[in-house]
Amino acid sequence: MRWKLLLLLLIPIDLLAMKIMVCYIDPVSLNPVLKTVEVEGDNFILKLFDILASPPQDLMSFVPKGVLRAYFIVDDIMILDLDEEKLKNMDFLSERYFIHTVLYTIFNNLKTVNVVYFTINGERRRVLANYVDIRYGFPRRIWEEWPVKKMK
């Protein structure tokens, strides 16, 4: 009887854990490296950004710690609101790889999201920090492959 009760208690805990594919960067080749990571509990997107900002020792990430202020999902659209302070020292390469790794990770894990928009401190902006244009949405059909899929 005790074992059955214990088993029933452990099942919901196991159901809250999910395996996700996270994109990091190889520091030598600057190519993407996908790692499988287990995420438990709620607030999946916030945890995803924490994991992106904490790469394994042999890899690198262009996602700063604490960069995500808020996120919204409406139908198949995701809006990521980012902290301007965390982005201000990025050069072109950092901005580019930030966008690529975030989009690649999101589109590989959230199949219901088809477009991602970025806002900075709650406002629409022209560029992420100084270089990469974020005025328009980033659609799955272009950004789900690395670096981008060619349009046909």
C-alpha positions in Angstrom: 0.0 0.0 0.0 2.8 2.4 0.9 4.6 1.8 -2.4 1.4 2.5 -4.4 1.0 5.8 -2.5 4.6 6.7 -3.1 4.3 5.9 -6.8 1.2 8.1 -7.1 3.0 11.0 -5.4 6.0 10.7 -7.7 4.1 10.6 -11.0 3.0 14.3 -11.0 6.6 15.4 -10.1 7.9 13.4 -13.1 5.3 14.9 -15.4 6.5 18.4 -14.6 10.0 17.7 -15.9 10.7 18.1 -19.6 13.7 17.7 -21.8 14.6 20.6 -24.0 17.2 21.3 -26.6 19.4 24.4 -25.8 21.6 26.1 -28.3 25.1 27.1 -27.2 28.1 28.2 -29.3 31.4 26.4 -29.9 34.0 29.0 -29.0 36.4 27.9 -31.7 34.2 27.4 -34.8 31.3 29.7 -33.6 28.9 26.9 -34.8 25.8 25.9 -32.8 26.0 23.0 -30.4 22.7 21.6 -29.1 22.6 20.2 -25.6 19.7 18.3 -24.0 18.7 19.8 -20.6 16.0 18.8 -18.2 13.8 21.5 -16.9 11.5 21.0 -13.9 8.6 23.0 -12.5 6.8 26.0 -13.9 7.9 29.3 -15.6 9.5 27.4 -18.4 10.6 30.4 -20.5 12.4 32.1 -17.6 14.2 28.9 -16.8 15.1 28.5 -20.4 16.8 31.9 -20.4 18.6 31.1 -17.2 19.9 27.9 -18.9 20.9 29.7 -22.0 22.9 32.2 -20.0 24.8 29.4 -18.1 26.6 27.4 -20.8 28.7 24.3 -20.0 32.4 25.0 -19.5 33.5 24.0 -23.0 30.8 26.2 -24.7 29.8 29.8 -24.8 26.6 31.8 -24.8 25.8 35.3 -25.9 22.7 35.5 -23.7 23.4 37.6 -20.6 22.1 36.6 -17.2 18.9 38.3 -16.3 18.2 39.7 -19.7 14.6 38.5 -19.9 12.3 41.0 -18.1 9.0 39.5 -19.3 7.4 37.3 -22.0 4.0 37.0 -23.5 2.5 34.4 -25.7 -0.7 35.3 -27.7 -1.9 32.6 -30.1 1.2 31.7 -32.0 3.2 34.9 -31.3 5.8 35.2 -28.5 6.9 38.6 -27.3 10.2 38.7 -25.3 10.8 41.9 -23.3 14.5 42.4 -22.7 16.5 44.5 -20.2 18.3 47.3 -22.0 21.1 47.4 -19.4 22.1 43.8 -20.1 22.3 44.4 -23.8 24.1 47.8 -24.0 27.7 46.5 -24.3 27.0 44.1 -27.1 28.9 44.4 -30.4 27.4 43.2 -33.7 28.6 39.6 -33.3 27.1 39.4 -29.8 23.8 40.7 -31.0 23.7 38.4 -34.0 24.5 35.3 -32.0 22.1 36.3 -29.2 19.2 36.5 -31.7 20.2 33.2 -33.4 20.6 31.2 -30.2 17.4 32.5 -28.6 15.3 31.9 -31.8 16.9 28.5 -32.5 16.2 27.4 -29.0 12.7 28.7 -28.9 11.6 27.3 -32.3 13.2 23.9 -31.5 11.2 23.6 -28.2 8.0 25.5 -28.6 6.3 24.1 -31.7 3.2 26.3 -31.2 5.2 29.6 -31.5 5.5 30.8 -35.1 6.7 34.3 -34.7 8.9 36.0 -32.0 9.0 39.7 -31.4 11.6 41.5 -29.2 10.8 44.6 -27.1 13.3 46.5 -24.9 12.2 47.7 -21.5 8.6 47.3 -22.6 8.9 49.3 -25.8 9.2 48.5 -29.5 12.7 49.6 -30.7 14.5 49.8 -34.0 17.6 47.7 -32.9 18.4 45.2 -30.2 21.3 47.2 -28.8 23.1 49.0 -31.6 23.1 46.9 -34.7 20.5 44.1 -35.3 17.1 45.3 -36.6 14.2 44.1 -34.4 11.4 46.2 -35.8 9.7 43.2 -37.4 8.9 39.7 -36.1 11.2 36.8 -36.6 9.1 34.0 -38.2 9.7 30.3 -37.6 9.7 29.5 -41.4 13.0 31.5 -41.7 14.6 31.2 -38.3 14.1 27.6 -37.2 17.3 26.4 -38.9 20.8 27.6 -38.2 21.6 30.4 -39.1 18.6 30.9 -41.3 16.8 29.0 -44.0 16.9 30.3 -47.5 13.5 31.4 -48.8 12.3 29.5 -51.9 
